[in-house]
Amino acid sequence: MGSLLRNGSNDQVIVEMTGGGVDRSVECTGRWGVAVLVGVPNKDDAFKTHPVNLLNEKTLKGTFFGNYKPRSDIPAVVEKYMNKELELDKFITHTVPFSEINKAFELMLAGEGLRCVIRMDA
């Protein structure tokens, strides 16, 4: 498996190995590692661990939107985009008028739309 990880990102390898991805993963940080909870859980989900799991100087943390701080980070990202330092256009798979907004959701739910732009003028 070590060679697989060198040939692609971890998430790409996981998608290939599992045929689409995983619903849950196992923490394997070892001693002094950092485990990061990623994603948005269902409202009834619970996280449970024994305190001994943290006594080996492990760190458990969560992240929301990659720890972006909207007030300061979004203007910086917009500036990079406007200066052509950040390529976002290649991620837009569809453009739909506002009157067809449901089509954008259908594309997203079907896994066919990476990013849809909703045109407000149409």
N, C-alpha and C positions, 0 to 999 in steps of 0.2 A: 504494500500500500504506500510505502514511502515514495516510490517513483510516481504514483498517481498524483500526489500532492505537489510534486515539482512540475507536473505538466498542466496544471490549471489551479484556479483558486479553490480553496476548501469548499465553498458552496457549490461550485461547478462539479467537483468530484462527488459530493454528497448527492446532488441531483442525478448524476449519471449512475452512481452505485445503487440508488434506491428507486430509480425510475420516476422521479418527480420531487423528492424532498422528504422531510420528516416532520411529524407533529411534535415530537419531543426529542430531546437529546440528553446525554449524560455528561455530567461535569467530570473532567479528567485533568484537573489543573496540577495535581501533585502537591507537594509541600510548598508553601509560600506562593501559591498561584492566585490568580484573580479570575473569578467566574462572573460573567456579565449576563444578566437576564435580558433577553432581547425579544421584542414583539409585544403585542397587546393581548393580554389574556382574556378569556371569557369572564364575564362578571362573577360567575360562581366558582372560578378556579381558585385554588389555594396552593400556597407554597409551604412545604413542610420540610424541616431538617432538624437534626439534633445539634445542640450547641457544641458538642465535641467536634463536629465537622469544621468549626471555625477556630478551634484552639491551636491548630498548626500554623497560625499566622496567615490563614487564607483570607482573601477579601471577597465579599459578595456585594455586587452592586447592580443597579438597573440602569437602563438607558431609555430615553424617549426622544425620538427623532435624532438619534446619534448625538445627543447632548447639545444640539444646536441651541443657541440663545437667539431667538428671533429678532429681538431689538437690535442686536449688534451684528449677528452673522448674516441675516438675509440681505441687508444692504451691501455687505461685502461680496456676497455671491452674485447679486445683481450687477454690481460694478464689474466683476470678472467676466460675466456673460456679455455685458455691453462692450467690453474691451476685447472680446473674442478670445479670452483666456480660458473659457469654459465652454465646451461644446455640449449644448443641451438639445439642440434641434434634432440630432440623430436619434434621440429617444422618443420623439413624437411619431406615433404610428398612425394616428387618425386625427382628423379635424372635422368637427360636426357643428352645425348651427344649434343654437340654444333650443330650438323647437324639437331637436332630435337628441336631447340630453340622455334620454333613456337608452338610446343606442350605445352611447359611450359606456354606460353602466353594464349593458349586456356584453359588450366587447371585453370589458375588464373582468367580469365574472366568468366568461368563457376562456379567459387566458389569452385572448387574441389582441388585446390592446395594452401596450406597455404604458403609454401616456397619450391621452386624448386631450386635444385643445377644444374648448367650447367657445365658439364664436358668438359673442353677444349681439353683433350687428345683424345677424341673419335670422 
